[in-house]
Amino acid sequence: MTINFEGKVAIVTGAGGGLGRCHALDLAKRGAKVVVNDLGGNVDGSDDGSLSAAEKVVEEITAAGGEAMANGASVTDVSQVEEMVKETMDKWGRIDILVNNAGILRDKSFAKVSDEDFRLVLEVHLMGSVNCCKAVWEIMKEQNYGRIVVTSSSSGLYGNFGQTNYGAAKLGCVGLINTLKLEGAKYNIKCNALAPVAGTRMTEDLMPGEVLDKLQPEFVTPAVTYMVSEDAPNGAIIAAGAGVFTRVMIHETMGVNLGTGENMTAENIADNWEKISDMTDAKLPYQGGDQTVKIFELIGKS
């Protein structure tokens, strides 16, 4: 099966370099018309930047025979995002794919991170994804077709020293698609998350050169291409790096039923902690209500 995007229109945010550039190039190579969005700022989000990075990617796409346009909207500015979507609709008449990739870093330990740095990282990663999803949502519903990817991170899924702001934002992106997958399902809108490991501007100072060589951004992009394809999954988290692709799945153990009487104590939780943590019969909930169903299933067995 060959994945093809002929006739499809894609928006990729933060696509002036790194992962976003690779995503945009692969979508264009497969026939998509691509909006290459990039604010052009620094890794920490400073400076207004310019369109030059996005324009260079557009030049790459057009030189290869594809069709693309550059856009400098800030994902944190709702009016700019809405204008980007309007320009896309005016030019191509539809939006089929949204890849939320734009991001910044303001790394500091929790004791040292400022309120401003915490909020700005949330604004770019989480609210930036919200703003872009919101701007294309009704369009995708009317088309009865849409594919959305948000960019999460192992920092959000598992934690990373000095990245409370980044981790909170990245796990928030998973929470976003966990509900969008439900609300969009009947409109053929599928929403997934990427947890990438790649050598980019955001990570080049954190890893030695020989490691970076194996973590090229293009070794991640196939996961995005799959998640925005016709036969994409819905609500999946794919971790990708160095050509390795895995699925991250949030499970819940069966747990124990302590009842609602005198045995329901913190001490009994402590005494049963090993059994509560036993993954043997763990469930994979698809939505919040599945947790309640599981609780009553356990009560019924007891």
WOFEN-V554861 format. One record per residue. N is the residue number from 1. RES is the residue in one letter. PSI is psi in whole degrees, -180 to 180 (none if undefined). D_LAST is the distance of its C-alpha to the last C-alpha in Angstrom with 2 decimals. Layout:
# WOFEN-V554861
N:RES:PSI:D_LAST, N:RES:PSI:D_LAST
This chain:
# WOFEN-V554861
1:M:128:48.15, 2:T:127:50.27, 3:I:124:48.87, 4:N:142:51.57, 5:F:28:51.93, 6:E:131:55.19, 7:G:-5:55.48, 8:K:152:52.64, 9:V:132:53.15, 10:A:143:51.28, 11:I:128:51.24, 12:V:118:50.54, 13:T:152:50.57, 14:G:38:51.91, 15:A:14:53.62, 16:G:-12:56.86, 17:G:178:55.78, 18:G:-138:53.04, 19:L:-46:49.90, 20:G:-42:50.91, 21:R:-47:54.28, 22:C:-41:52.77, 23:H:-48:50.32, 24:A:-43:53.25, 25:L:-41:55.51, 26:D:-39:53.08, 27:L:-44:52.27, 28:A:-40:56.02, 29:K:-30:56.79, 30:R:10:54.46, 31:G:-6:56.28, 32:A:147:54.60, 33:K:130:56.78, 34:V:131:55.60, 35:V:115:55.84, 36:V:99:56.18, 37:N:131:55.10, 38:D:129:55.93, 39:L:-27:56.99, 40:G:11:58.98, 41:G:-177:57.99, 42:N:172:57.27, 43:V:-32:53.94, 44:D:5:53.39, 45:G:3:54.15, 46:S:161:57.59, 47:D:151:60.75, 48:D:-23:61.07, 49:G:-164:61.83, 50:S:176:63.41, 51:L:-1:62.80, 52:S:-41:64.46, 53:A:-46:61.29, 54:A:-40:59.92, 55:E:-36:63.39, 56:K:-38:63.67, 57:V:-40:60.46, 58:V:-42:61.84, 59:E:-40:65.02, 60:E:-43:63.11, 61:I:-47:61.37, 62:T:-35:64.58, 63:A:-28:66.57, 64:A:5:64.17, 65:G:7:64.71, 66:G:-177:61.67, 67:E:128:61.46, 68:A:161:60.17, 69:M:149:60.93, 70:A:148:60.50, 71:N:138:58.87, 72:G:21:58.77, 73:A:141:56.26, 74:S:129:54.13, 75:V:-14:50.47, 76:T:-10:50.14, 77:D:107:52.76, 78:V:-42:51.41, 79:S:-38:54.93, 80:Q:-39:55.87, 81:V:-44:52.76, 82:E:-37:53.48, 83:E:-38:57.08, 84:M:-44:56.02, 85:V:-41:53.95, 86:K:-45:56.90, 87:E:-39:59.31, 88:T:-45:57.07, 89:M:-40:56.81, 90:D:-36:60.57, 91:K:-43:61.35, 92:W:-11:58.88, 93:G:1:57.23, 94:R:163:53.59, 95:I:115:50.93, 96:D:-29:48.42, 97:I:135:47.14, 98:L:122:46.41, 99:V:109:45.86, 100:N:104:45.13, 101:N:-17:46.60, 102:A:139:48.72, 103:G:163:47.90, 104:I:169:49.39, 105:L:138:48.70, 106:R:67:49.23, 107:D:128:47.66, 108:K:154:47.57, 109:S:157:45.18, 110:F:-35:43.15, 111:A:-25:45.45, 112:K:-18:48.46, 113:V:135:47.44, 114:S:159:49.09, 115:D:-40:47.55, 116:E:-46:49.99, 117:D:-36:48.98, 118:F:-49:45.27, 119:R:-37:45.81, 120:L:-41:48.26, 121:V:-41:45.94, 122:L:-42:43.21, 123:E:-45:45.89, 124:V:-53:47.08, 125:H:-53:43.90, 126:L:-59:41.35, 127:M:-29:43.55, 128:G:-41:46.03, 129:S:-41:43.39, 130:V:-48:42.36, 131:N:-44:46.03, 132:C:-41:46.75, 133:C:-44:43.65, 134:K:-40:44.51, 135:A:-27:48.12, 136:V:-8:47.36, 137:W:-51:44.26, 138:E:-34:46.11, 139:I:-46:48.53, 140:M:-37:45.82, 141:K:-45:44.14, 142:E:-35:47.50, 143:Q:-19:48.15, 144:N:40:44.72, 145:Y:132:44.66, 146:G:147:43.83, 147:R:123:42.62, 148:I:134:41.74, 149:V:133:41.09, 150:V:154:40.43, 151:T:113:41.14, 152:S:-157:38.41, 153:S:154:38.68, 154:S:-25:36.99, 155:S:-34:38.03, 156:G:-39:35.62, 157:L:-36:32.82, 158:Y:-17:33.03, 159:G:152:35.74, 160:N:130:39.35, 161:F:133:41.50, 162:G:8:43.88, 163:Q:45:42.23, 164:T:-40:39.98, 165:N:-49:41.86, 166:Y:-44:41.84, 167:G:-42:38.22, 168:A:-41:37.07, 169:A:-42:39.21, 170:K:-36:38.09, 171:L:-30:34.35, 172:G:-36:35.26, 173:C:-35:36.83, 174:V:-43:33.55, 175:G:-37:31.93, 176:L:-51:34.88, 177:I:-22:34.50, 178:N:-33:30.72, 179:T:-37:31.51, 180:L:-32:34.90, 181:K:-31:33.37, 182:L:-46:31.50, 183:E:-26:34.47, 184:G:-11:36.96, 185:A:-45:35.23, 186:K:-10:36.82, 187:Y:14:40.18, 188:N:36:40.01, 189:I:119:39.82, 190:K:135:37.90, 191:C:127:37.15, 192:N:171:36.49, 193:A:144:36.96, 194:L:135:39.09, 195:A:91:38.62, 196:P:152:42.06, 197:V:109:43.67, 198:A:153:47.40, 199:G:105:50.70, 200:T:-175:51.99, 201:R:-31:53.95, 202:M:-18:50.74, 203:T:-5:49.96, 204:E:-26:53.39, 205:D:-4:53.93, 206:L:-11:50.59, 207:M:147:51.04, 208:P:158:53.87, 209:G:-42:56.06, 210:E:-27:54.94, 211:V:-43:51.32, 212:L:-35:52.43, 213:D:-30:54.32, 214:K:-5:51.09, 215:L:46:49.35, 216:Q:143:51.63, 217:P:-34:50.30, 218:E:-14:51.12, 219:F:-3:48.55, 220:V:-36:45.83, 221:T:-36:47.21, 222:P:-30:46.03, 223:A:-41:42.47, 224:V:-46:43.77, 225:T:-42:45.89, 226:Y:-43:42.89, 227:M:-14:40.71, 228:V:12:43.48, 229:S:172:44.33, 230:E:-44:43.96, 231:D:31:40.97, 232:A:154:39.25, 233:P:179:35.49, 234:N:122:33.94, 235:G:19:32.08, 236:A:151:32.66, 237:I:117:33.69, 238:I:125:36.23, 239:A:137:37.54, 240:A:140:41.07, 241:G:139:43.86, 242:A:29:46.59, 243:G:4:45.74, 244:V:133:42.09, 245:F:127:39.49, 246:T:162:35.74, 247:R:128:32.87, 248:V:128:30.87, 249:M:130:27.29, 250:I:112:24.91, 251:H:163:21.37, 252:E:129:18.16, 253:T:159:15.73, 254:M:-35:12.07, 255:G:-167:11.69, 256:V:151:9.19, 257:N:109:7.22, 258:L:0:9.57, 259:G:-176:9.16, 260:T:17:12.61, 261:G:-144:14.09, 262:E:-17:16.21, 263:N:-11:13.98, 264:M:81:14.38, 265:T:159:17.62, 266:A:-35:19.71, 267:E:-39:20.05, 268:N:-30:16.38, 269:I:-46:16.67, 270:A:-45:19.75, 271:D:-29:18.26, 272:N:12:15.47, 273:W:-38:17.95, 274:E:-42:18.45, 275:K:-38:14.86, 276:I:-32:14.77, 277:S:-3:18.05, 278:D:121:17.17, 279:M:2:18.52, 280:T:-49:17.43, 281:D:29:15.09, 282:A:145:16.84, 283:K:156:17.49, 284:L:90:20.94, 285:P:142:20.82, 286:Y:-28:24.05, 287:Q:169:24.05, 288:G:-39:22.50, 289:G:-23:20.42, 290:D:-29:18.54, 291:Q:-43:16.90, 292:T:-42:15.58, 293:V:-43:14.39, 294:K:-40:12.47, 295:I:-47:10.83, 296:F:-25:9.66, 297:E:-43:8.77, 298:L:-41:6.31, 299:I:-41:5.09, 300:G:-39:5.37, 301:K:-28:3.79, 302:S:none:0.00
